[in-house]
């Protein structure tokens, strides 16, 4: 699934979250290499992406929104906002090859914020790179 699918699908998730009183989290994962992506063996990139997918819950949706560096948007519908911190911690615990780096961004969608578009939420999540210890407690996520 790509950026277009994300832009078309995210408003549906926003409506579902509002209608049923669920939390909606957006985690971004940038996957890249020290230099150019083309210098990293494809098998290492594939192994990193597979590790991220394995750390996700079955009900979460994953979109490839950029290829330079590879950036994934992970959409999480949750009963409690703290669930985003749990998923973020699980993602951080995944082991990726040493030739590859991964950084994470995150945010919580606040119901009733009608001005937020899917693209706006993605940009905001990308700007909030999660500090290493952020998954414990309230500092893990910011509300929009």
C-alpha positions as CSV (number, residue, x, y, z in Angstrom):
1,X,0.0,0.0,0.0
2,X,1.3,3.4,-0.9
3,X,0.9,7.1,-0.1
4,X,-2.3,7.4,-2.2
5,X,-3.8,4.5,-0.3
6,X,-2.9,6.1,3.0
7,X,-4.4,9.5,2.0
8,X,-7.6,7.7,0.9
9,X,-7.8,5.4,3.9
10,X,-6.8,7.7,6.8
11,X,-10.1,9.7,6.8
12,X,-12.0,6.4,7.2
13,X,-9.9,5.6,10.3
14,X,-10.5,9.1,11.6
15,X,-14.2,8.7,11.2
16,X,-14.2,5.2,12.9
17,X,-12.2,6.5,15.8
18,X,-14.6,9.4,16.3
19,X,-17.7,7.3,15.9
20,X,-16.7,4.5,18.2
21,X,-14.6,6.5,20.7
22,X,-11.4,4.7,19.9
23,X,-7.9,6.1,20.0
24,X,-6.1,6.6,16.7
25,X,-2.3,6.6,16.6
26,X,0.0,7.2,13.7
27,X,3.6,5.9,14.0
28,X,6.1,6.6,11.2
29,X,9.2,4.4,10.6
30,X,12.0,5.7,8.4
31,X,14.3,2.9,7.2
32,X,17.5,3.9,5.5
33,X,21.3,3.4,5.3
34,X,24.3,5.5,6.3
35,X,24.8,6.7,2.7
36,X,22.6,6.1,-0.2
37,X,19.9,3.4,0.0
38,X,21.4,1.7,-3.1
39,X,24.6,1.0,-1.2
40,X,22.8,-1.3,1.3
41,X,22.2,-4.9,0.2
42,X,18.6,-5.4,-0.6
43,X,18.4,-8.4,1.7
44,X,19.3,-6.1,4.7
45,X,16.5,-3.7,3.8
46,X,14.0,-6.6,3.3
47,X,15.1,-8.1,6.6
48,X,14.5,-4.7,8.4
49,X,11.1,-4.2,6.8
50,X,10.1,-7.8,7.7
51,X,11.1,-7.2,11.3
52,X,8.9,-4.1,11.4
53,X,6.0,-5.9,9.9
54,X,6.4,-8.8,12.4
55,X,6.3,-6.4,15.3
56,X,2.9,-4.9,14.2
57,X,-0.4,-6.1,15.4
58,X,-2.7,-8.0,12.9
59,X,-5.3,-5.2,12.9
60,X,-2.7,-2.4,12.2
61,X,-2.4,-1.0,8.7
62,X,1.0,-0.3,7.1
63,X,1.6,2.1,4.2
64,X,4.8,2.8,2.2
65,X,4.6,6.6,1.9
66,X,8.1,7.4,0.6
67,X,11.1,5.7,-0.9
68,X,13.9,8.1,-0.1
69,X,14.4,7.1,2.7
70,X,11.9,4.3,2.9
71,X,9.1,5.7,5.1
72,X,6.2,3.7,6.5
73,X,3.0,5.0,8.1
74,X,1.6,2.6,10.6
75,X,-2.0,3.3,11.5
76,X,-3.2,2.0,14.9
77,X,-6.8,1.9,16.1
78,X,-6.7,1.5,19.9
79,X,-9.0,1.2,22.9
80,X,-6.6,3.2,25.0
81,X,-4.0,5.8,23.9
82,X,-1.4,4.0,25.9
83,X,-1.5,1.1,23.4
84,X,0.5,3.4,21.0
85,X,3.4,3.4,23.5
86,X,3.3,-0.4,23.7
87,X,3.5,-0.8,19.9
88,X,6.3,1.9,19.7
89,X,8.3,0.0,22.4
90,X,7.8,-3.3,20.5
91,X,9.0,-1.6,17.3
92,X,12.1,-0.3,19.0
93,X,12.9,-3.7,20.3
94,X,13.0,-5.2,16.8
95,X,16.5,-6.1,15.6
96,X,17.5,-4.8,12.2
97,X,20.8,-5.4,10.4
98,X,23.7,-3.1,11.4
99,X,23.8,-1.6,7.8
100,X,20.3,-0.2,8.3
101,X,18.9,2.5,10.6
102,X,15.3,3.0,11.7
103,X,13.8,6.1,13.4
104,X,10.3,6.5,14.5
105,X,7.8,9.4,14.7
106,X,4.4,9.3,16.4
107,X,1.3,11.1,17.2
108,X,-2.3,10.6,18.5
109,X,-5.2,11.9,16.5
110,X,-7.6,14.0,18.7
111,X,-11.3,13.4,17.9
112,X,-13.0,16.5,16.6
113,X,-10.0,18.1,14.9
114,X,-11.7,18.5,11.6
115,X,-8.9,20.6,10.2
116,X,-6.4,17.7,10.2
117,X,-6.0,16.0,6.8
118,X,-4.2,12.7,6.3
119,X,-1.2,14.5,4.8
120,X,-1.1,17.0,7.7
121,X,-1.1,14.1,10.3
122,X,1.7,12.3,8.4
123,X,3.9,15.4,8.3
124,X,3.3,16.1,12.0
125,X,4.1,12.5,12.9
126,X,7.3,12.6,10.8
127,X,8.4,15.8,12.6
128,X,8.0,14.0,16.0
129,X,10.9,11.6,16.1
130,X,10.5,9.5,19.3
131,X,13.3,9.8,21.8
132,X,14.7,6.5,23.0
133,X,13.0,6.4,26.4
134,X,9.7,7.9,25.2
135,X,7.7,4.7,25.2
136,X,7.3,4.6,29.0
137,X,4.5,6.8,30.0
138,X,2.9,10.0,28.8
139,X,5.9,11.4,26.9
140,X,5.5,8.6,24.3
141,X,2.9,10.3,22.3
142,X,1.6,13.8,21.6
143,X,-2.0,14.6,20.8
144,X,-3.0,16.6,17.7
